[in-house]
Structure formats: C-alpha cells, structure tokens
Amino acid sequence: MYKIMMFEGGVYKFYELKELVGDLGGFILQESVMQTETMMHLAFPEEDEREIRNKIKELGGKYKELPLAGTEIIIVVPSLGKHHAVDPMCDIAEFLRRSGAITNMMGLARGVGRRIAQMTTQEKQMIEEFDAAVFIFGTFEECIEEKVKLCKSIDIPYIIVGGPSDMKLEHYVGGVGRKTARMRSKDEIDLLYNVASELERALAEKRLDIEEDPIAASPLFIKDMIEKTIPPKMGEELPNIIQLDGLRVKIEEEDIEKIKEIEIGNKKLSEICEIKKSVYTGYLLEIKSEAVTGALF
Amino acid sequence: MEVKVEGVSDFANESYARICQDTFRDAGLRSNIDHVYMHCNPKEFIFIIVAKIGRVSRPVTVWDITLQEGKKLRITTERYAPKLLALLWDKYGEKVEQVGRLELLLKLEDNEIKELLDLVLYDPKDDLVTRILYALDTIIPEGARVRSPMHSTNSVTIIASENPIGEGQKNKAEEIVSKYV
C-alpha cells in the first residue's frame, strides 16, 4: 500500500527527495515550485515512511499527512445560484483539497425547494462516478429531512452538511447552513475539520472493502504507466486523477486504443480495467480485483 | 437596521438574520432600511419578508461630484463619470468636451455653468424599490419561486412559497405589515 503525504519546503536539494521517492518505488503526484518554495504530493510505500521523514528533516522541510489523498470527491449543492454559491460550498471544497482530495462541484438542475426538489438519473450517475459525495443542504430541518430522501439511492459513501446541529442522520455534520461570507472564524474552521473527518469516516468503509479484496494494481502505478505512454500536454492540470479503486483519465478519443494496450505486468490494461466513458468528463478506469485478474507479476 | 426573524429554530433564526444583514449591506441599503421582519414556515414552505423603507439619501447633483476650475470641470467621483458625460452630452452636445480622463472643458456662459452644476445626476429614490427587491430575492430561499409582492409607500413585502399562495397567507402578510410597519 502507498502512503500519500505533502512536503513543503525550500528548493535546496529537494531533487534529492524526488530521487529518493523514485528509488523507493514511489511517485510524485503534484509538484509546484514558487520561487524558493516547493510543494509536492508524494506517494511512497508505507514501510518506507521513516526514510522519507528523515530526508525531509535533513532538508529542513515540513511534512503533512493528507487523510483524503487519492480520492476524488464531488460537492453537491441544490443549485449554483447566489443562494448556495460561493459560500459555504467553496469553503468546504477548499478545505477538502487541503486534506489532499481532488474536488469537483455540482449544482443540481432542480435541487431547490422542499417538495419540488429532484435529482435526475444523469445527475445520480455523475455523482456515482466519484469516490464520495458531500451534499450541502441549507438551514431548515424540514427541508433537509425531505432532501435526504434524494440521496438514499446513491451508491457511494456520502455525507450531509446542514444547519441544525442535532439531526439524527448518518454521516451528518451540522452547524453550517446557509452562509453569506467565508468561513474563517475559529468555530467555523472547526466545523470544516468536522466535515473532513466525517468524510474520512464515510470513506473508511470503502477503503476496508478494497483492503479485504485488493485491486489488481495501484491506481498510482497505472497513472504512471499511462503518463509514460501519453505524456500530459503542457499546462494541462490534472489530466489523470486517481481514485480509490480506479482513475479518471482525460484523453482524446483516438488515444483510448493506445491506453488499452499498455502492459501492466503480464496483462494489458484493458484486461485489468473496465474502461468506460464518463458522463462527467474523460474516461473512467475501474480496476478489477486481483481475485478476478490473477497475479500480474 | 434592525432585523427580526421568527418561525424556526434559534439557529435558523440567527442564520437568516445574519443573511439579511449581510445582503442589505452588500446591496448598499443598510442606511435606507429601518427594519426587516421575516417569518419563516419551512413546514408549509411559506416565507414572508417585510422591509420598512427609512431615510433615503438626497439626489446627487453635478456639483456634488465635480470641482469647478474656471471653465473646466474636474470629476472627483469617478464612478459617476459615465452618467455625467451622458447627461451633459445629451443636454449640451459639443459644448462639453472631455479633455482628460476626469477633466471636462465647458464652452458655456457663466449662468449656464451655474445651471449645469445644479443638474440632478442620480436620485437614489428612482431605483430603491428595485434594489430592495433584488436583496429580498437573495434572502428568500431559492425554492420559493411563487411570489406575491405587496408594495406600499413606505414598505416592500414579499410572500414566497413553492406552492400557490392563498388568501390566508396574504391576510397573514397584511397582519404582519400592519404590526411591523
């Protein structure tokens, strides 16, 4: 299993860290160098954490755990109108990104109101492409109770964020409600921590499932192999996104055949993954379990 | 500006009072509204909001936003510049020339210049109700799309719901208006 963490520090000898990660069989997921400051998301084998920590200490950098790293999350609000955007949806999204998640936002076409609130089949399919969903439903208890019914048919882990603090719902975080300003006070930041930890709890079940029935290859490894075959275009941000049990690959239609032929161990990618076009964007690669594909190496 | 929200839990009341304060502040209406009363009933999905209009600032004249230097006029508040130029060109045509970004040259007689300085450029009363309605629309939950406005000389009231609004609700709104306005 890989562990994903963030390194923050200066540029002094940071290439040594990159080399060490490569030598240990790890990957650099994101890298940004701003003048003399460097930020990197590193993925490396769990057992080599001590070695990485020592190197970071030697370089005088900071090391941060990313509890949601390797997940793609969707944040769903009743609409993208002025009533629900930009606060609190952007505050929550930003906080989840700080915890390592890749976030997307979605406003339902007809999600507003109480009796008239709906979720279309296409929206449901779109939400289910992600690892987990965060539903942000206003201030009123009566409306949340009604809207929760829409989420019941969703097949992925999800949490609900709302106003009342004492609602008896599974994976619910209260005290947020409708906002007209950024969540920047201490109490509000604590609420954002609650949202991130509740999401972590919701995802724990899915992580356990994957641990019990491991997937054929790590999404990190497949991502690396894809990027070796089809290098990302200049300036393209996050062309390939890792999920817990798969990847979202943003490539042209003509490249899909090239991807299917990529060799992962003794099998082709098309043999270990289910490849389908995403309703949202790009292609989804769902990695089959090792029990189905057999050993790759 | 005083805000009172009733009908729901303490958290929701406080939350909507905050929303009212922030929305009216963003719309630049805090000094124009005396008080706001909002009644929320999420069970029947009915929201009644009343805004009592207070003091309205006096009209802005050309003199307020410019400095006269002989035959030249210097604009001191740039946000009014487009409105001012449109007004002067409409009224005086080529006799008013824009010589710099914020500088106008007036080819007018002294008495005409005096008259020009008293021209009303913008009267906040003109679009006050429109701005209040915009603010109320931002406050009322988005799902409450069926609206019934009630306008009097000193207040703006909106009844909003996702269901048809009946006479009972209109009467209740009238009661609220008579109590709070």
Chai-1 contact restraints between the chains, C-beta under 6 A:
chainA,res_idxA,chainB,res_idxB,connection_type,confidence,min_distance_angstrom,max_distance_angstrom,comment,restraint_id
A,S79,B,E142,contact,1.0,0.0,6.0,A-B,restraint_1
A,G81,B,E142,contact,1.0,0.0,6.0,A-B,restraint_2
A,K82,B,T138,contact,1.0,0.0,6.0,A-B,restraint_3
A,H83,B,E142,contact,1.0,0.0,6.0,A-B,restraint_4
A,V112,B,E142,contact,1.0,0.0,6.0,A-B,restraint_5
A,V112,B,G143,contact,1.0,0.0,6.0,A-B,restraint_6
A,G113,B,G143,contact,1.0,0.0,6.0,A-B,restraint_7
A,G113,B,E162,contact,1.0,0.0,6.0,A-B,restraint_8
A,R114,B,F45,contact,1.0,0.0,6.0,A-B,restraint_9
A,R115,B,E162,contact,1.0,0.0,6.0,A-B,restraint_10
A,I116,B,E162,contact,1.0,0.0,6.0,A-B,restraint_11
A,T139,B,A12,contact,1.0,0.0,6.0,A-B,restraint_12
A,T139,B,S15,contact,1.0,0.0,6.0,A-B,restraint_13
A,F140,B,A12,contact,1.0,0.0,6.0,A-B,restraint_14
A,F140,B,P42,contact,1.0,0.0,6.0,A-B,restraint_15
A,E142,B,P42,contact,1.0,0.0,6.0,A-B,restraint_16
A,E142,B,K43,contact,1.0,0.0,6.0,A-B,restraint_17
A,C143,B,P42,contact,1.0,0.0,6.0,A-B,restraint_18
A,G163,B,F11,contact,1.0,0.0,6.0,A-B,restraint_19
A,G177,B,S15,contact,1.0,0.0,6.0,A-B,restraint_20
A,T180,B,I19,contact,1.0,0.0,6.0,A-B,restraint_21
A,T180,B,D22,contact,1.0,0.0,6.0,A-B,restraint_22
